[in-house]
Amino acid sequence: MPKNFGKNEERTLEYLEKFNREKVLKLLVNKNSPVIFDVGSHKGKLANFFLNIYKDARVYCFEPNKK
């Protein structure tokens, strides 16, 4: 019988304990200085996230929308 997870919030918290962006990225990218293209970068929030994980990364940001 499947485990009863209860509310969605509880399921989400359990998931986030096992997986998060940083853990998944480190499994997928095995370099300390990857080249990252942030297409649709808006204000650079994701670029900063990547730079916090990969201090020596080269991040290129593109934002085609002028707003």
N, C-alpha and C positions, 0 to 999 in steps of 0.2 A: 504494500500500500504506500502511495506517495506521502512524503513528509508534508504536514500541514503548516504552511508558512504564515497563515493569518492574514493580516492586512498587507496591502501593497507596500506601505512604508517599511514594514518589517522585512519584507522580501528584498526591497531595494537596499536597506542597510546591510543585510547579510551578503548581498551581491557585492556591494562596494567594499566590504572587508576583504573579499577575495580578489577582486579586480578593480583597478582604477587605470586611468589613462597612462600614468607614469609607468606602472608595472607592465602594461601591455606594450607600450612603446619600447621599453628597454628589452623586452623579449623579441620584438620585431627588428629593432635597429641595434646592431652590435658594434657600433662605432661611437667614439667619444666626440667626433667632430663631423656629424652628418651635414649634408646640404639639404636645406628644407625650403620649399616654395610654399608660401602662404598666399594663395590666390583668393581674393575677396577678403583682404586682411582688415578692412574697416579701420579700427583704431590700434591694431597691433596686439590685442589681448592674447591671442593664440601664439603669436611670435614670442612674446614675453614668457609664456608658459614653456615653450620649447627651449628657450635660452636658459631658463631655470633648471631644466633637466640636463641639457647638453651645453655646458658652458662654452665650448669651443665650436659650436655649430655656426654654419654660415646660413643665415635666414634671409631670403629674398621675399619681400612683401609686394603684392600687387593689389591695388584697389581700383577697379574700373569705374565705380560709381563715384561721382564728384560730390555727392551729398555727405 
